Amino acid sequence: MQYRHVSTRRARLAGAGALALTATAVLVATGPAHAGPTLPGPPGPEGLSAASAGSLAARFDDTSQGSFYDSTHHRLVVNVLDESAADTVRAGGATPRLVSNSLAELRSATATLRAKAMITGTSWVIDPKADKVVVTADRTVDDARLARLNRIVGDLGSRAVLERTASKLSLNISGGDAIWGDGARCSLGFNVVKGGDPYFLTAGHCGKAVKNWSDTQNGAQIAQTESATFPTHDYSLVKYTATVAHPSDVDLYNGSTQPITKAGTPLVGQTVERSGSTTKTHTGEVTGLDATVNYEEGTVSGLIKTSVCAEPGDSGGPLFDGSTALGLTSGGSGNCTSGGETFFQPVPAALTALGAEIG
């Protein structure tokens, strides 16, 4: 990992968007075409919030071949294989859409990729809008490895599609003036509680790089990494060791904060927001769940893929929708000038593994 200094204003510790050691990047995909049309018949009701659509989606676990939130019409779209399943979806208050690939077939395709295509600089995710597994290769994938990847994806037929990005998929640690440790900085994800004591979450690669944290460069220690998981997953638990404010909120960098009261799982198509100490707040859309990313430093699975941009110093920062904590900034490619995509470690999985809770 390379370290470089990034000069920014001192970030506010109390806000949950104020730490800062970052994963640069997000893969820039070409945007696969959507799959088949919705089936004849009345569409599901409009006006659903993303949270309501998420609750509704759980009703179709035995029927759905994948689902997503239609943010234009504010309704839940559920992929189905036949008219019988479509009737079930309509009766349940959602909009059915006929697709060719079952969710089991798409999951089988990701298993094949995991067995045969663990190539640095690649990622893959099941895209319910495209009804395919979208595989992305960055500019570091040379001709020989790209040819191998093409063969593997080609053998998957209609279940997968391969895309290229001119950016590099990577984790980069950068210097800055938010939360400091060993010449690096990260963005704080969310303040949490474990055993009645105050902690915060940030990215696992942040905790792997930094043990003792300060809120100023070369300042006094205010927190210490207790555990860090990376690769495989990307989360760290950091315990406050000094008396500092630690409200359960996110710094919106406009003089206000967003209170955080719970953790949840987003839907594909849901609009989300990210906060970070380098680029402040940015919004985008969830484009995939359970993504696998093959960083140079190791493979991470189970990630949320989004169209939200990020830059060095934003790593570990919070992904959220209103008062719901969703993810921790992991990595990707691109930037907030030309655009990019970012992957996030889901917060519920981190809380469960760490025995912590939002608070």
C-alpha positions in Angstrom: 0.0 0.0 0.0 1.2 3.5 -0.8 0.8 6.4 1.6 0.3 10.0 0.5 -0.6 13.1 2.3 -4.0 14.7 1.6 -4.4 18.1 3.3 -8.0 18.7 4.4 -9.7 20.6 7.2 -9.8 18.8 10.6 -12.9 16.6 10.6 -15.4 16.6 13.4 -14.9 13.5 15.6 -18.4 13.5 17.0 -20.0 13.0 13.6 -20.0 9.4 12.4 -18.7 10.5 9.0 -15.5 12.1 10.3 -12.7 9.5 10.4 -10.5 8.9 7.4 -8.0 6.2 6.1 -9.3 5.3 2.6 -9.9 2.8 -0.1 -9.7 4.7 -3.3 -11.8 3.6 -6.1 -14.8 2.1 -7.6 -15.3 0.1 -10.7 -16.9 2.0 -13.6 -19.3 -0.3 -15.3 -20.8 0.2 -18.7 -24.3 -0.4 -17.5 -25.7 -3.7 -18.7 -29.1 -3.7 -20.4 -32.1 -4.6 -18.3 -33.6 -8.0 -18.7 -37.2 -8.9 -19.8 -40.2 -6.7 -19.5 -42.7 -6.7 -16.7 -45.5 -9.1 -17.3 -49.0 -8.1 -18.5 -51.4 -7.1 -15.8 -51.6 -4.3 -13.3 -48.2 -3.2 -11.9 -47.6 -3.2 -8.2 -48.6 -0.1 -6.2 -46.5 3.0 -6.5 -45.5 5.2 -3.7 -43.6 2.6 -1.7 -40.5 3.8 0.2 -37.3 1.8 -0.1 -37.8 0.6 3.5 -41.4 -0.6 2.7 -40.2 -2.2 -0.5 -37.5 -4.0 1.4 -40.0 -5.4 3.9 -42.3 -6.4 1.1 -39.5 -8.2 -0.7 -39.1 -10.6 2.2 -42.6 -12.0 1.4 -41.4 -13.4 -1.9 -38.4 -15.4 -0.7 -39.9 -18.6 -2.1 -40.9 -17.0 -5.4 -38.4 -14.3 -6.3 -35.6 -14.8 -8.7 -34.1 -11.5 -7.5 -35.8 -8.2 -6.9 -35.0 -4.5 -7.1 -36.5 -1.1 -6.1 -37.9 1.0 -9.0 -37.0 4.4 -7.7 -38.8 6.2 -10.6 -42.2 4.7 -9.8 -41.4 3.8 -6.1 -42.4 0.2 -6.4 -40.9 -3.2 -5.9 -40.1 -5.3 -9.0 -39.7 -9.1 -8.5 -38.1 -11.3 -11.1 -40.1 -14.5 -11.9 -39.9 -17.5 -14.2 -43.5 -18.1 -15.0 -47.1 -16.7 -14.8 -47.9 -18.7 -11.7 -45.2 -17.0 -9.8 -46.2 -13.6 -11.4 -49.7 -14.1 -10.0 -48.3 -14.6 -6.5 -46.2 -11.4 -6.8 -49.1 -9.3 -8.0 -51.3 -10.6 -5.2 -48.6 -9.7 -2.8 -48.5 -6.0 -4.0 -45.4 -6.0 -6.2 -44.7 -5.9 -9.9 -43.5 -9.2 -11.6 -41.0 -9.3 -14.4 -40.3 -12.3 -16.5 -36.6 -13.4 -16.6 -34.6 -16.2 -18.2 -32.2 -17.1 -15.5 -33.1 -18.4 -12.1 -31.4 -17.0 -9.0 -30.0 -20.5 -8.4 -28.4 -20.5 -11.9 -26.9 -17.1 -11.2 -25.5 -18.2 -7.9 -24.0 -21.2 -9.5 -22.3 -18.9 -12.0 -20.7 -16.9 -9.1 -19.5 -20.2 -7.6 -17.8 -21.0 -10.9 -16.2 -17.6 -10.9 -14.9 -18.1 -7.4 -13.5 -21.5 -8.3 -11.9 -20.4 -11.6 -11.5 -16.6 -11.8 -9.9 -15.3 -8.6 -8.0 -12.8 -10.7 -6.7 -9.6 -9.1 -8.4 -6.5 -10.6 -11.7 -8.2 -11.1 -15.1 -8.2 -9.4 -18.5 -9.8 -9.9 -22.1 -9.3 -8.7 -25.5 -10.7 -9.4 -27.4 -7.8 -11.1 -31.2 -8.5 -10.8 -32.0 -5.7 -13.3 -29.8 -7.3 -16.0 -30.7 -10.9 -14.9 -27.0 -11.7 -15.2 -23.8 -11.9 -13.2 -21.8 -8.8 -14.2 -18.1 -9.4 -14.2 -15.7 -6.4 -14.4 -12.0 -6.4 -15.2 -9.9 -3.3 -14.5 -6.9 -2.0 -16.5 -4.4 -4.1 -14.6 -5.8 -7.4 -16.0 -3.3 -8.2 -18.8 -4.1 -9.9 -22.1 -3.4 -13.4 -21.0 -5.6 -13.2 -17.9 -8.3 -11.3 -19.8 -8.4 -14.1 -22.4 -8.7 -16.6 -19.5 -11.5 -14.6 -18.0 -13.3 -14.3 -21.4 -13.3 -18.1 -21.7 -14.7 -18.6 -18.2 -17.4 -16.0 -18.7 -18.1 -17.3 -22.2 -18.7 -20.8 -20.8 -21.4 -19.3 -18.5 -23.4 -18.3 -21.5 -26.4 -16.0 -20.9 -25.8 -16.1 -17.1 -22.8 -13.7 -17.2 -21.4 -10.7 -19.0 -17.8 -9.3 -19.0 -17.1 -5.5 -18.8 -13.9 -3.5 -18.7 -13.0 -0.4 -16.8 -10.1 2.0 -17.5 -9.7 2.6 -13.8 -7.7 0.5 -11.3 -9.6 -1.4 -8.6 -7.6 -0.8 -5.4 -7.3 0.0 -1.7 -5.3 3.1 -1.1 -4.4 4.6 2.3 -3.9 8.3 2.4 -2.7 10.9 4.9 -5.0 13.6 6.1 -6.1 15.5 9.2 -9.2 13.7 10.4 -8.5 10.6 12.5 -4.8 9.8 12.4 -2.6 6.8 13.0 0.8 5.8 11.8 0.8 8.4 9.0 -2.6 7.3 7.7 -6.2 8.4 8.1 -9.7 6.8 7.7 -13.3 7.9 7.8 -15.3 6.8 10.8 -18.3 4.7 9.9 -20.8 4.5 12.8 -20.6 4.9 16.5 -21.7 1.7 18.2 -21.9 0.1 21.7 -20.5 -3.2 22.9 -20.9 -4.4 26.4 -22.0 -0.9 27.4 -18.8 0.7 26.2 -18.5 3.1 23.3 -16.8 2.0 20.0 -16.9 2.9 16.4 -16.9 0.9 13.2 -14.6 1.5 10.2 -13.1 -0.5 7.4 -11.1 -3.6 8.2 -8.2 -2.5 6.1 -8.1 0.6 8.2 -7.8 -1.3 11.4 -5.2 -3.6 9.9 -3.0 -0.6 9.1 -3.6 1.5 12.3 -3.7 0.4 15.9 -3.8 3.8 17.8 -6.0 6.6 16.6 -5.9 10.4 17.2 -8.2 13.2 16.1 -5.1 15.3 15.0 -1.9 14.5 13.2 0.6 13.3 15.8 -2.0 14.0 18.5 -3.0 12.1 21.7 -4.6 8.8 21.3 -8.4 8.8 21.6 -9.2 5.3 20.3 -7.6 1.9 19.7 -8.4 -0.8 17.2 -9.7 -3.8 19.1 -10.3 -6.1 16.1 -9.9 -5.9 12.3 -11.1 -8.3 9.6 -9.6 -8.0 6.1 -9.6 -9.6 3.6 -12.6 -11.9 3.3 -14.6 -9.2 5.0 -13.8 -5.5 5.6 -14.7 -4.2 9.0 -12.9 -3.0 12.2 -14.1 -2.4 15.7 -12.3 0.5 17.5 -12.7 1.3 21.2 -12.7 4.8 22.5 -10.0 5.3 25.1 -10.6 9.0 25.8 -13.6 10.9 26.9 -15.0 12.3 23.7 -18.5 12.9 22.3 -19.7 9.9 20.3 -23.3 10.5 19.2 -25.0 8.0 16.9 -25.2 10.3 13.9 -23.4 11.0 10.6 -21.8 14.3 9.7 -23.5 15.8 6.6 -20.8 18.5 6.2 -23.4 21.2 5.9 -23.6 22.1 9.6 -26.1 19.4 10.3 -26.0 15.7 11.2 -28.2 12.6 10.3 -29.2 10.6 13.4 -28.6 6.9 13.0 -31.0 4.6 14.9 -30.7 1.2 13.3 -28.9 -0.9 10.7 -30.5 -2.5 7.6 -29.9 -4.0 4.2 -30.6 -2.0 1.1 -32.4 -3.1 -2.1 -30.9 -2.9 -5.6 -32.2 0.4 -7.1 -32.4 2.2 -3.7 -31.0 5.7 -3.4 -28.3 5.9 -0.8 -25.9 8.5 0.7 -22.2 8.3 1.7 -20.2 10.6 4.0 -16.4 10.8 4.1 -13.7 13.1 5.3 -12.2 13.8 1.8 -15.2 14.3 -0.4 -17.9 15.0 2.2 -21.4 13.7 1.2 -22.4 12.1 -2.1 -25.5 10.1 -3.3 -26.0 7.3 -5.7 -27.8 4.0 -6.2 -27.3 0.5 -5.1 -26.5 -1.6 -8.2 -25.8 -5.0 -6.6 -25.6 -7.0 -3.4 -23.3 -9.8 -2.3 -20.5 -8.6 -4.6 -17.0 -10.2 -4.7 -14.0 -7.9 -5.3 -10.5 -9.2 -5.9 -8.3 -6.5 -4.5 -4.5 -6.7 -4.9 -4.5 -7.1 -1.1 -7.0 -10.0 -1.1 -10.6 -11.0 -1.9 -13.6 -9.5 -0.1 -17.1 -11.0 -0.6 -20.6 -10.0 0.4 -20.2 -6.3 -0.5 -22.8 -3.8 -1.5 -22.0 -2.3 -5.0 -23.1 1.3 -5.7 -22.8 4.2 -8.1 -21.7 6.5 -5.3 -18.2 8.0 -5.8 -15.4 7.9 -3.3 -11.8 9.1 -3.0 -8.7 8.5 -0.8 -9.6 9.5 2.8 -13.2 8.3 2.5 -12.5 4.7 3.3 -14.4 3.3 6.3 -17.0 6.0 6.1 -20.7 5.4 6.4 -23.3 4.5 3.7 -26.8 5.2 4.9 -30.4 6.0 4.0 -32.0 8.3 6.4 -31.6 6.9 9.9 -30.6 3.5 8.7 -26.9 2.4 8.7 -26.1 0.3 5.6 -22.4 0.0 4.9 -18.7 0.9 5.4 -16.7 2.3 2.5 -14.4 -0.5 1.3 -13.0 0.3 -2.2 -13.6 0.5 -5.9 -12.4 2.8 -8.7 -13.0 6.3 -10.1 -13.4 9.6 -8.3 -16.0 12.3 -7.5 -15.0 14.4 -10.5 -15.3 12.0 -13.4 -17.6 9.5 -11.4 -17.1 6.0 -10.2 -18.6 3.1 -8.2 -17.9 2.1 -4.7 -18.2 -1.2 -2.7 -19.3 -1.2 0.9 -19.1 -3.7 3.7 -22.7 -4.3 5.0 -23.1 -3.1 8.6 -25.5 -5.8 9.8 -23.0 -8.5 9.1 -20.3 -6.5 10.9 -22.5 -5.9 14.0 -23.4 -9.6 14.2 -19.8 -10.7 13.9 -18.5 -8.2 16.4 -21.4 -8.4 19.0 -22.0 -4.7 18.8 -25.1 -2.6 18.2 -25.8 0.9 16.8 -25.8 3.5 19.6 
